[in-house]
Amino acid sequence: MSDLLKYNTLIFDCDGVILNSNNIKSKAFYDVALPYGVKAAEELYTYHIKNNGISRYEKFRYFLTNIICKKIESDELEHLLNNFSKKVVSELLLCEITSNLKALRLITKNTKWFVVSGGDQNELEHVFQERQIEYLFDGGIFGSPDDKNKIIKREIQ
């Protein structure tokens, strides 16, 4: 624990680190794709698992063009993204928050905390505010559509 005190900044991922939410997004990908058939839903689920760092925007584009082999139409893509968002947010508002997060914040009170996630930034901000943990992350809460590497490079500068 004392090793953490030597850092000026800590960067946290959200899923599986701050919130116990890894399975939520996996299930949501499957559920949203299910109207296209069980096989298509299973393929998107597998693609999601194998490509964990890729944003939902890219995953649903892949789903439309490579799994169900359709030309991407903005209405359909938007529909998939909206359904996914609704499912994810409703579950993120209920899932477990990592124990001792607030205690760790007290121990590292002189350290700037950031969230850098593959999750949607607006959703993260909303969920963290509703769960009353946004104040812990004084460096900011960042997510897609920007990818993690881009966010970290930008914030370092």
ABEGO torsion letter per residue (X at the ends): XAAAAABABBBBBABGAABBAAAAAAAAAAAAAAAAEAAAAAAAAAAAAABAABBAAAAAAAAAAAAAGBBBBAAAAAAAAAAAAAAAAAAAAABBBBBGAAAAAAAAAABBBBBBBABBAAAAAAAAAAAGAAAABAAEBBBOABBAAAAAAAAAX
